[in-house]
Amino acid sequence: MSHPWELPRSHSIYADYSSSCNLIRAKPTIHSQVLRLHPGRHSWSRNHPEWDLLSIHRLVLYYQRELSGRDSALRGHQHLRLVSPFMLDRGGDKMGLCRRIARSRKGMATIMGGLFFIILVLLSFNVMLWTYTQQDAYNTVNASMSDRDQQALSEKLVPLKPGAQNVTSSFFNIPVNNAGSTTVTIVRIYVTGVSGASQCTGANAPCIVDPSPASGASFSNANVPAGATHRLIPVNGLNINDGGTYKLVIATSRGRAYGFSYPWGSSQIVINNANQKTLNIGPIQVYIDFNSFNFTRGTQTQSQPAWIMPSGTEIILWVKIANVAPDPVTIAVQSGVLLEPYTGSHAGVTVFFIVNSNSVCPNPPGCQGITAFTPITLPGATAAGPSPPVILKFSATLQGGTTPQSISQDGTYLAFMGMFYYLNGQFQGETVPFVASNLCVTYVYPNPSAC
């Protein structure tokens, strides 16, 4: 084996056998007889062909140079450039680490598993984020709709009597109050001829009135602030002063509709559907279906329908009413029911004055007897409809009294209600044409048809 060249101890030197001097130049990365000098150990060692030479091949620059005259035997041969041991070791370590990772199946499975787990976590996070976003959007829309519903329910636009004023052949004002807590915006007015009208009838009904400026009929002053009283809504281009009866409906931006008739009171008496009959006069709605006009006698605690009643006995009349006005109504002590005969002995009219609603029967003990009337206040109507109904009791012979009334004569009687009440602090009264009832002395409970 040839001697190594003399080089500084801080470097490594590579040499080959003299008989193989051309192998490094030809294919240095696979030659197995290259030796490496370790300066720290002052010894040679055979290099591993896949570690050191491959590292040198990748990390060290090769170059050609001419040798001196005394080295002419080796002139033209390829030699290695001097390389520090640090560079050689670092290159070998990096390549060895990469090979170990590439050849280790367990390591690759762990890395791939970790990447797959990270992907799953990111996908789960995206799904959760999308779900939260959709839920937040739903809650936002739901809250907005609930807010609109609440605002719609808080609207209380009240058309005022006489319904239309300052009426001419092409103009009129609609007086309204806003009894609600929010501004009301009128978006359209519908006008329909009901009877005797010369326009807005048949195929031309209803006439549509839009905010000005608009072609044809129009109106202005559409915004009615909360708490406004006697606000006038001017309407142009429409004649409702032709002697006919018109129904007007005011539509608002929140989908509410408020109707009235002109002339005022033309349709204040309204019979509703056949299943539950009601009679509306002014703010009072009287129920006249079969089980809403009842009576009790003697010591009865369960009321019976009053379409047929016994004569010659003390009774308490039970009448169901409600409030259709947007403001509270307080029933006054002057209220009563008048029964007037139109067949039989014509004995004369009989009055039943209002008594306290806790009265149950006219002849205690064994039941709650008649007590003096105390005022009853019906709350205002809402967007859902009239106030909850209440039962009024009528029986006293005198106003504010507690003595029960009776009718001694048989016959058919017409019933009229004289209703007195306070509305907006003002005392008012009205007569309600009510019902008819047959009284007979042969009345037998529970078979009143024996009369």
C-alpha positions in Angstrom: 0.0 0.0 0.0 1.4 3.5 -0.9 2.1 6.0 1.7 -0.3 8.9 2.3 0.6 12.4 1.3 1.7 14.6 4.1 -1.2 17.0 5.0 -2.1 19.2 8.0 -3.5 17.2 10.9 -6.7 19.2 10.8 -7.7 17.4 7.6 -8.5 13.9 6.5 -6.8 12.3 3.6 -7.9 9.6 1.2 -5.7 7.3 -0.7 -6.0 4.0 -2.6 -3.8 1.1 -3.5 -1.1 1.8 -6.0 -2.6 -0.8 -8.4 -6.0 1.0 -8.3 -5.0 4.6 -8.7 -7.5 5.2 -11.5 -10.5 3.8 -9.6 -11.3 7.0 -7.7 -11.3 8.9 -10.9 -13.4 6.3 -12.6 -16.1 5.7 -10.0 -15.2 6.9 -6.5 -18.5 6.3 -4.9 -18.4 2.5 -5.0 -14.7 1.8 -4.5 -14.3 -0.3 -1.4 -10.5 -0.1 -1.0 -10.3 3.6 -0.1 -8.8 4.3 3.2 -9.4 7.2 5.6 -6.8 8.6 7.9 -8.1 9.7 11.3 -5.7 12.3 12.6 -7.0 12.1 16.2 -6.4 8.3 16.3 -3.3 8.3 14.0 -4.6 5.3 12.1 -6.1 4.3 8.8 -9.5 2.7 8.5 -11.4 1.2 5.6 -14.3 3.4 4.5 -17.8 2.1 4.1 -18.5 2.5 0.4 -22.1 3.6 1.1 -21.4 6.1 3.9 -18.1 8.0 3.5 -17.6 7.8 -0.3 -21.3 8.6 -1.0 -21.1 11.5 1.4 -17.9 12.7 -0.3 -19.4 12.3 -3.7 -22.4 14.5 -2.7 -20.6 17.1 -0.5 -17.1 17.5 -1.9 -16.1 19.2 -5.1 -13.9 17.3 -7.4 -11.4 19.0 -9.6 -8.6 18.3 -12.1 -5.0 19.6 -11.6 -1.6 18.9 -13.0 0.9 17.3 -10.7 4.5 18.4 -10.3 7.4 16.9 -12.4 8.5 14.5 -9.6 4.9 13.2 -9.5 4.7 12.7 -13.2 3.7 9.1 -12.7 0.5 10.3 -11.3 0.1 13.3 -13.7 -3.4 13.7 -15.0 -5.0 11.6 -12.3 -8.0 12.8 -10.4 -7.4 13.6 -6.7 -9.6 14.7 -3.9 -9.7 18.2 -2.5 -8.9 18.5 1.2 -12.0 18.4 3.3 -12.4 18.9 7.0 -13.6 16.1 9.2 -16.6 18.3 10.4 -17.9 18.6 6.8 -17.5 14.9 6.2 -19.2 13.9 9.4 -22.1 16.3 9.0 -22.8 15.1 5.5 -22.7 11.5 6.6 -25.1 12.2 9.5 -27.7 13.9 7.3 -27.7 11.2 4.7 -27.9 8.5 7.3 -30.8 10.2 9.1 -32.7 10.5 5.8 -32.1 6.9 5.0 -33.2 5.7 8.4 -36.5 7.7 8.1 -37.0 6.4 4.5 -36.4 2.8 5.5 -38.3 2.9 8.8 -41.9 1.8 8.2 -42.9 2.5 11.8 -41.7 6.1 11.6 -43.6 6.7 8.4 -46.8 5.2 9.8 -46.5 7.5 12.8 -46.0 10.6 10.7 -48.8 9.7 8.4 -51.1 9.0 11.3 -50.2 12.3 12.8 -50.9 14.1 9.6 -54.3 12.3 9.3 -55.2 13.2 12.9 -54.4 16.9 12.2 -56.5 16.8 9.1 -59.4 15.3 11.1 -59.1 18.0 13.8 -59.1 20.7 11.2 -62.2 19.2 9.4 -64.0 18.9 12.8 -63.1 22.5 13.6 -64.5 23.6 10.2 -67.7 21.7 10.8 -68.1 23.1 14.2 -67.4 26.6 13.0 -69.9 26.2 10.1 -72.5 24.9 12.6 -72.0 27.8 15.0 -72.2 30.3 12.1 -75.4 28.8 10.8 -76.9 28.8 14.3 -75.9 32.4 14.9 -77.5 33.4 11.5 -80.7 31.6 12.5 -80.8 33.2 15.9 -80.2 36.6 14.3 -83.1 36.1 11.9 -85.4 34.7 14.6 -84.7 37.6 16.9 -85.4 40.0 14.1 -88.7 38.3 13.3 -89.7 38.2 16.9 -88.8 41.9 17.2 -91.0 42.7 14.2 -93.9 40.6 15.7 -93.6 42.5 19.0 -93.6 45.8 17.2 -96.6 44.8 15.2 -98.5 43.8 18.4 -97.6 47.1 19.9 -99.4 49.0 17.2 -102.7 50.5 18.2 -104.1 52.8 15.5 -107.6 53.9 16.4 -109.9 55.4 13.8 -112.0 58.1 15.3 -115.7 59.0 15.0 -117.1 60.1 12.5 -114.6 58.1 10.4 -114.2 60.8 7.8 -114.5 64.6 8.2 -114.1 67.7 6.0 -115.7 65.6 3.3 -116.1 67.1 -0.2 -116.7 65.6 -3.7 -113.0 64.6 -4.0 -111.4 65.0 -0.5 -111.8 63.9 3.1 -109.7 63.5 6.3 -109.5 60.4 8.4 -109.0 61.2 12.1 -106.9 58.6 14.0 -105.2 58.2 17.4 -102.0 56.2 17.9 -102.6 54.5 21.3 -99.5 52.2 20.9 -95.9 52.6 21.9 -94.4 52.8 18.3 -94.8 54.9 15.2 -97.4 53.6 12.7 -96.7 54.0 9.0 -99.7 53.8 6.8 -98.9 52.2 3.4 -102.3 51.8 1.8 -106.0 52.5 2.3 -108.7 50.3 0.8 -112.2 51.7 0.2 -115.1 49.4 -0.6 -118.7 50.5 -1.4 -121.1 48.5 0.8 -124.5 49.8 0.0 -125.9 52.7 -2.0 -122.4 53.6 -3.2 -121.7 54.9 -6.7 -118.1 53.7 -6.8 -115.7 51.1 -5.5 -118.2 48.3 -5.9 -118.4 45.0 -7.8 -115.4 44.5 -10.1 -114.0 47.9 -9.2 -113.8 47.1 -5.5 -111.8 47.9 -3.6 -110.5 51.3 -4.6 -106.8 51.5 -3.7 -105.4 54.7 -2.2 -101.6 54.9 -2.2 -99.2 57.5 -0.6 -98.8 60.6 -2.7 -97.5 61.3 -5.2 -99.6 58.6 -6.9 -101.9 58.4 -9.9 -105.5 58.5 -9.0 -106.5 58.6 -5.4 -103.7 59.3 -2.9 -103.1 60.2 0.8 -100.4 62.0 2.8 -99.3 62.3 6.4 -98.7 58.6 6.5 -96.5 58.5 9.7 -98.5 58.6 12.9 -96.2 59.0 15.9 -96.7 57.1 19.2 -99.2 58.9 21.4 -100.6 61.1 18.6 -104.2 62.2 19.0 -106.7 63.2 16.4 -104.1 63.0 13.6 -105.7 63.7 10.2 -104.9 61.6 7.2 -105.8 63.7 4.1 -107.2 61.6 1.2 -107.6 63.1 -2.3 -109.2 62.0 -5.5 -112.1 59.9 -4.0 -115.7 60.8 -3.4 -117.4 59.0 -0.5 -120.0 61.8 0.0 -122.6 60.3 -2.4 -125.1 59.0 0.2 -123.7 55.5 0.2 -122.0 53.4 2.9 -118.3 52.7 2.5 -115.9 50.4 4.4 -112.4 51.7 4.8 -109.4 49.6 5.8 -106.1 51.2 6.8 -103.0 48.9 6.2 -99.7 49.6 7.9 -96.1 48.7 7.2 -96.1 45.9 9.8 -99.0 44.1 8.2 -101.8 45.3 10.5 -105.2 46.4 9.2 -107.7 48.7 10.9 -111.3 49.0 9.5 -114.2 51.3 10.0 -117.3 52.5 8.1 -118.4 55.8 6.8 -120.9 57.1 7.8 -119.8 56.1 11.2 -121.9 53.4 12.9 -123.3 52.0 9.6 -121.7 48.6 10.3 -121.2 48.8 14.1 -123.8 46.1 14.6 -121.9 42.9 13.5 -123.0 39.3 13.7 -120.0 37.1 13.5 -119.8 33.5 12.3 -122.5 30.9 12.9 -120.6 28.9 15.4 -120.2 31.8 17.9 -122.6 34.6 17.4 -121.7 38.0 18.8 -123.4 41.4 18.7 -121.1 44.5 18.6 -122.4 47.9 19.5 -119.9 50.5 20.3 -117.0 49.1 22.4 -119.2 46.2 23.8 -119.3 42.8 22.2 -122.2 40.7 23.5 -122.2 36.9 23.0 -125.5 35.5 22.0 -124.7 31.9 21.2 -126.7 29.2 22.9 -124.6 28.8 26.1 -123.7 32.4 26.6 -127.2 33.7 27.8 -128.0 31.7 31.0 -129.9 32.0 34.3 -130.0 30.5 37.7 -133.0 30.2 40.1 -133.6 29.1 43.7 -130.4 27.5 45.0 -129.0 26.4 41.7 -125.3 26.8 41.3 -125.1 25.6 37.7 -126.5 28.0 35.1 -128.9 26.9 32.4 -129.7 28.4 28.9 -132.2 31.3 29.3 -134.0 31.0 26.0 -136.8 29.3 28.1 -137.2 30.3 31.7 -139.7 29.6 34.5 -142.2 32.3 35.5 -143.1 33.2 39.0 -139.7 32.6 40.5 -136.7 34.8 41.3 -133.8 34.5 38.8 -130.3 35.8 38.0 -129.5 36.5 34.3 -126.0 35.7 33.1 -124.7 37.6 30.1 -121.2 37.2 28.5 -119.6 40.3 27.1 -116.1 41.5 25.9 -114.4 44.8 25.0 -113.5 45.5 21.3 -112.2 49.0 21.9 -108.4 49.5 22.2 -109.0 51.3 25.5 -110.3 49.9 28.8 -114.1 50.0 29.4 -115.6 50.2 33.0 -119.1 49.0 33.4 -121.3 51.3 35.5 -124.0 50.5 38.1 -126.8 52.0 35.9 -126.6 49.0 33.5 -129.6 46.6 33.3 -131.7 44.2 31.2 -135.2 45.1 30.3 -137.7 42.3 29.5 -140.8 43.4 27.6 -143.6 40.9 26.8 -145.2 40.9 23.4 -147.5 37.9 23.9 -149.5 36.6 26.9 -151.1 38.9 29.5 -148.9 42.0 28.6 -148.2 42.5 32.3 -145.6 45.2 31.6 -141.9 45.5 31.5 -139.5 44.1 34.1 -136.1 45.4 34.8 -133.1 43.4 36.1 -130.4 45.7 37.4 -126.8 44.6 37.4 -125.4 42.9 40.5 -121.9 41.8 41.6 -120.4 39.1 39.4 -119.7 36.8 42.3 -123.5 36.3 42.8 -124.5 32.7 42.0 -128.1 32.1 43.0 -131.0 34.3 44.3 -132.0 32.1 47.3 -129.1 31.3 49.7 -128.0 29.5 51.9 -126.3 26.7 50.0 -124.9 29.1 47.4 -123.5 32.6 47.1 -126.4 35.0 47.2 -126.8 38.4 45.5 -124.3 41.1 46.5 -124.3 44.7 45.5 -122.6 45.6 42.2 -119.0 46.9 42.1 -117.6 48.4 38.9 -116.0 46.0 36.5 -113.2 47.1 34.1 -112.7 45.3 30.8 -109.1 45.6 29.4 -108.6 47.1 26.0 -108.6 44.9 22.9 -105.3 43.7 21.4 -104.0 42.6 18.0 -105.2 39.1 19.0 -108.8 40.3 19.3 -111.2 41.5 21.9 -110.5 41.4 25.7 -111.1 38.2 27.6 -114.9 37.8 28.1 -116.5 38.4 31.4 -119.9 37.3 32.8 -122.3 40.1 33.9 -125.1 39.2 36.4 -128.5 40.9 36.3 -131.1 40.4 39.0 -131.7 43.4 41.4 -135.1 45.2 41.5 -133.3 48.5 42.1 -130.1 50.1 40.9 -127.3 49.0 43.2 -129.7 46.7 45.1 -129.5 43.1 46.2 -133.2 42.0 46.1 -133.8 39.5 43.3 -136.3 40.1 40.6 -139.0 37.7 39.2 -141.5 37.6 36.4 -145.0 36.4 37.4 -146.6 36.1 33.9 -146.1 33.6 31.2 -145.4 34.7 27.7 -142.7 35.6 25.2 -140.4 38.5 26.1 -138.0 40.7 24.2 -134.7 41.5 26.1 -132.9 44.8 25.7 -129.7 45.7 27.5 -129.1 49.2 28.7 -125.3 49.4 29.0 -123.6 52.3 30.8 -119.8 52.5 30.9 -116.8 54.8 31.2 -114.5 55.0 28.1 -111.5 57.3 28.2 -112.9 58.9 31.3 -116.2 59.8 29.6 -119.6 58.4 30.8 -121.6 56.8 27.9 -124.7 54.7 27.5 -126.2 52.6 24.7 -129.1 50.3 24.1 -128.3 46.8 22.9 -131.2 44.9 21.1 -130.5 41.6 22.7 -132.5 38.4 22.6 -136.0 37.0 23.1 -137.0 34.5 25.8 -140.1 32.4 26.6 -141.3 32.2 30.2 -143.8 29.6 31.4 -145.0 28.4 34.8 -144.8 24.8 33.7 -141.0 25.0 33.1 -139.5 21.7 34.3 -135.7 21.4 34.7 -133.9 19.8 32.9 -136.7 19.5 30.2 -137.6 23.1 29.4 -139.4 22.1 26.2 -142.4 21.2 28.3 -143.5 24.9 28.2 
